[in-house]
Every structure is written in C-alpha cells, then in structure tokens.
Amino acid sequence: MSEKQGLLDKVRELEAMSDEELSSLGILREDIVDHVFRDAHFV
C-alpha cells in the first residue's frame, strides 16, 4: 500500500509543476500518469 501511495504522491508532485518544469524533465502533462506508473503497465 505504501508503494501505491508513493506513486500517487509523485503524480501529485508532477501535476503541481508548470509545463516548463515538466518539459525540462522531458515529460508532457498528459503523460504524467503513464510516466509514474510505467513499470506497472503491461503491453
């Protein structure tokens, strides 16, 4: 459960950033959830 909470906290942290800050990290706003949960996604 704490791992999930940590991931949700990371999503919130990234969502609070400006588009410019996200861009400097190479992340688009619409990709935040995919970025944070990338290891949990199975294709």
N, C-alpha and C positions, 0 to 999 in steps of 0.2 A: 504494500500500500504506500509506503513512503517513497518508493521509486516513482510511482504514478504521480504523487503529489509534487515531487521534484520536477517532473516533466511539465506538469501544469503550471508550476511556478515559472519555469523557463519560458513557456508560451506567453504568460502574462508579462514577463520582463521584456520579451521581444516586442510584444504588442504595444508596450508603453514607449518604445523608441520611435524616433522620427524616421521618415522614409530615407532621409540622408544617412542616418546612423545604420539603418538596415542595409542600405546599399554598400556602405563601407565594409560590411560583413559578408557581402555577396548574397544577401537574402532579399527576396521580394516579399512584401507584406502578405500577399496571397499564398505564399509558400511557407509561412511560419510553422503551421501545424505539421506539414509534411517534413519540414526540416527537423523539428524537435522529435517527432515520432518515427523518423526514417528507419531506425533499427527494428521497429515493431511492425513495419509494413512488409507484407509478403506479396510477391507478384506471382 
